[in-house]
Amino acid sequence: MANSRGITRALVRLAGARRSNPDAGGDTRSRILAEISSASEPLSIEQLSALTSAHPNTVRGHLEVLVASGAVQRRVGDSAGRGRRPWLYRPAVDRGQVADELVASLNRTLGEDPDPALIMEAAQRWSGGSPLRGEMVDTDQALEEVAERLTEMGFAAEVGGIGDSLVLRACPYADLVRDQPVICRIHSALLTDLLERTGHEVELQTMEVFPRPGACVARLNRPDIDPEWTVKPEPPAPAPESAPRKDQ
């Protein structure tokens, strides 16, 4: 599966850049991440403390969370004299650079007429091939696990309707898919792979891209969801004839 490796790596890195939520720790963490992201060079705890007017210990605590979440990277800076060398912090991912990497990989590997086998290959790499609980749970629980897996991958997914759809309220690639619709095909193949690995009779019917801004809907086929009968709407009543005018 060497052909799809670059695509999968860029998909994962780009989703990771989007998932780094600057608001997760409130205004202070948001400001710390904003300062790091906009700086032309790595910043120290003391510099961030001065820029945000937050105590160094407060800054240090937020930085630990940002590093652990993958939003920020740190390295040891040069020594300014005696004592320990300072930790310096910079953004973990340049989203623009990774987006360019993804587009280049898509163009180089898939071209204008993508091979469905390569699309599925990239999707299977993306999903990681790890097993889902499958037959240990019922179909509804299996779909909840699929939604959790998609959320971990950056899509903020939830089971919708009566268990016959998945609603994806965030897309890490929303700003790219109009020019690169093959990303949606890879995503659909990813969902197909995840559904197959549940071991349940449920499959992707259609993927509706942005029926509302920022949200997609995956319609599912489930044999266990079937109406006993279907009632068609009654035809509308004919409009009443207008009364004749008195001068007629």
C-alpha positions in Angstrom: 0.0 0.0 0.0 2.9 2.3 -0.6 1.1 4.5 -3.1 -1.4 5.9 -0.5 1.0 6.4 2.3 1.6 10.1 1.7 -2.1 10.9 1.3 -2.9 9.1 4.6 -0.1 10.9 6.5 -1.3 14.3 5.3 -5.0 13.5 6.1 -4.0 12.6 9.7 -1.7 15.6 10.2 -4.3 18.0 8.8 -7.0 16.6 11.0 -4.7 16.9 14.0 -4.0 20.6 13.2 -7.8 21.3 13.1 -8.5 19.3 16.3 -6.2 21.5 18.3 -8.8 23.6 20.0 -7.5 26.9 21.2 -10.7 27.6 23.2 -10.6 24.4 25.2 -8.9 26.0 28.2 -10.6 29.3 28.1 -9.3 32.8 27.2 -5.8 32.3 28.7 -5.0 29.1 26.8 -6.5 30.6 23.6 -4.2 33.6 23.9 -1.2 31.5 24.6 -1.8 29.4 21.5 -2.5 32.5 19.4 0.8 34.1 20.5 2.7 30.9 19.7 1.0 30.5 16.4 1.6 34.1 15.2 5.2 34.4 16.5 8.1 34.3 14.0 10.2 32.2 16.3 9.7 29.9 19.3 8.7 31.6 22.6 9.7 30.9 26.2 7.5 30.7 29.2 8.7 34.1 30.3 7.9 35.7 27.0 4.5 34.2 26.9 3.9 35.4 30.5 4.7 38.9 29.4 2.6 38.7 26.3 -0.5 37.3 28.0 -0.1 39.0 31.5 -0.5 35.5 33.0 1.7 34.2 35.8 4.5 31.9 34.5 3.1 29.0 36.5 -0.3 29.5 34.8 1.4 29.6 31.4 3.4 26.5 32.2 0.2 24.6 33.1 -1.5 25.5 29.9 1.6 24.7 27.8 1.6 21.2 29.3 -1.9 20.6 28.1 -1.2 22.1 24.7 1.9 19.9 24.3 0.1 16.8 25.4 -2.8 17.5 22.9 -0.3 17.9 20.0 -1.1 21.5 19.4 2.3 22.8 20.4 5.8 21.4 20.3 8.7 22.3 22.6 12.5 22.2 22.4 15.4 23.3 24.6 16.6 26.7 23.8 20.2 28.1 23.9 21.7 29.0 27.2 21.9 32.7 28.1 24.4 32.1 30.8 24.4 30.0 33.9 21.4 27.9 34.8 19.1 25.6 32.9 18.4 26.3 29.3 14.8 27.4 28.7 12.0 25.5 27.0 10.9 27.1 23.8 7.4 26.6 22.3 6.2 26.6 18.7 3.2 25.4 16.7 3.2 21.7 16.2 1.7 21.8 12.7 1.7 24.4 9.9 -1.8 23.8 8.6 -1.2 25.6 5.3 1.9 23.6 4.6 0.2 20.3 5.4 -2.8 21.3 3.2 -0.4 21.9 0.4 1.2 18.5 1.1 -2.2 16.8 1.0 -3.2 18.4 -2.3 0.2 17.5 -3.9 -0.1 13.9 -2.7 -3.7 13.7 -4.1 -2.7 15.0 -7.5 0.5 12.9 -7.7 -1.1 9.7 -6.5 -4.7 9.8 -7.7 -4.7 12.2 -10.6 -7.8 13.4 -12.4 -9.4 10.0 -12.7 -8.8 8.3 -9.3 -8.5 4.5 -9.2 -11.2 3.3 -6.7 -8.8 0.7 -5.4 -6.3 3.5 -4.4 -9.2 5.4 -2.8 -10.1 2.4 -0.7 -6.4 1.7 0.1 -6.0 5.3 1.4 -9.2 4.9 3.5 -8.0 1.6 5.0 -4.7 3.1 5.9 -6.5 6.1 7.4 -8.8 3.9 9.6 -5.8 2.0 10.9 -7.5 -1.4 10.5 -8.1 -1.7 14.2 -11.1 -3.9 15.0 -14.4 -2.5 16.3 -16.4 -4.4 18.9 -18.8 -5.7 16.2 -20.8 -8.7 17.3 -20.2 -8.0 21.0 -22.8 -5.2 20.8 -26.0 -4.4 18.9 -26.1 -2.3 15.7 -27.0 0.9 17.5 -24.1 0.5 19.9 -21.8 -0.3 17.0 -22.9 2.9 15.2 -22.1 4.9 18.4 -18.6 3.4 18.3 -18.2 4.4 14.6 -19.4 7.9 15.5 -16.8 8.0 18.4 -14.1 6.9 16.0 -15.0 9.6 13.4 -15.0 12.2 16.2 -11.5 11.1 17.3 -10.5 11.7 13.6 -11.9 15.3 13.7 -15.4 15.0 12.3 -17.6 15.6 15.4 -19.9 12.8 14.4 -23.2 11.6 16.0 -25.8 9.1 15.1 -28.9 10.7 13.7 -32.5 10.0 12.9 -33.6 6.6 14.1 -30.1 5.2 13.7 -30.3 5.4 9.9 -27.7 8.2 9.5 -24.5 9.7 10.8 -24.3 13.5 11.1 -20.8 15.0 10.8 -20.8 18.5 12.2 -17.2 19.3 11.5 -14.8 18.5 8.7 -11.1 19.1 9.0 -10.9 19.4 5.2 -13.9 21.7 4.6 -11.8 24.4 2.9 -10.3 21.9 0.5 -13.1 19.6 -0.7 -14.7 21.8 -3.3 -11.4 21.9 -5.2 -10.5 18.3 -4.2 -13.8 16.4 -4.0 -11.8 13.1 -4.0 -11.3 13.8 -0.3 -15.0 13.1 0.2 -14.7 9.9 -1.8 -11.8 8.8 0.5 -14.0 9.8 3.5 -16.9 7.7 2.2 -14.6 4.8 1.7 -13.3 5.3 5.2 -16.9 5.1 6.6 -17.6 2.0 4.4 -14.6 0.3 6.0 -15.5 1.2 9.5 -19.1 0.0 9.0 -17.9 -3.3 7.5 -15.6 -3.9 10.5 -18.5 -3.6 13.0 -19.7 -7.0 11.7 -23.3 -5.7 11.4 -25.6 -5.5 8.4 -25.3 -1.8 7.9 -23.8 0.0 5.0 -23.3 3.5 3.6 -26.1 4.5 1.1 -25.1 8.0 0.3 -22.9 10.8 1.6 -24.6 14.2 1.5 -21.9 16.9 1.4 -22.8 20.2 3.1 -26.6 20.0 3.0 -26.1 22.7 5.6 -22.9 24.8 5.9 -20.3 22.8 7.8 -22.3 19.6 8.1 -22.5 16.4 6.1 -25.0 13.5 6.4 -24.2 9.9 5.8 -27.4 7.9 5.0 -27.3 4.3 6.0 -29.0 1.1 4.8 -30.0 -1.1 7.7 -32.2 -4.3 7.2 -33.4 -4.0 10.7 -35.0 -0.6 10.1 -37.9 -1.2 7.8 -41.4 0.4 8.1 -44.4 -1.9 8.4 -46.2 0.2 5.8 -45.9 3.6 4.1 -48.7 6.1 4.0 -48.6 8.5 1.0 -49.8 12.0 1.6 -53.3 12.9 0.6 -53.7 15.0 -2.5 -54.4 18.7 -1.8 -58.0 19.7 -1.8 -59.0 21.7 -5.0 -59.1 25.4 -4.6 -62.6 26.7 -4.2 -64.1 28.5 -7.2 -64.3 32.2 -6.8 -67.8 33.7 -6.4 -69.2 35.3 -9.6 -69.1 39.1 -9.6 -72.4 40.9 -9.3 -72.0 42.7 -12.6 -71.7 39.4 -14.5 
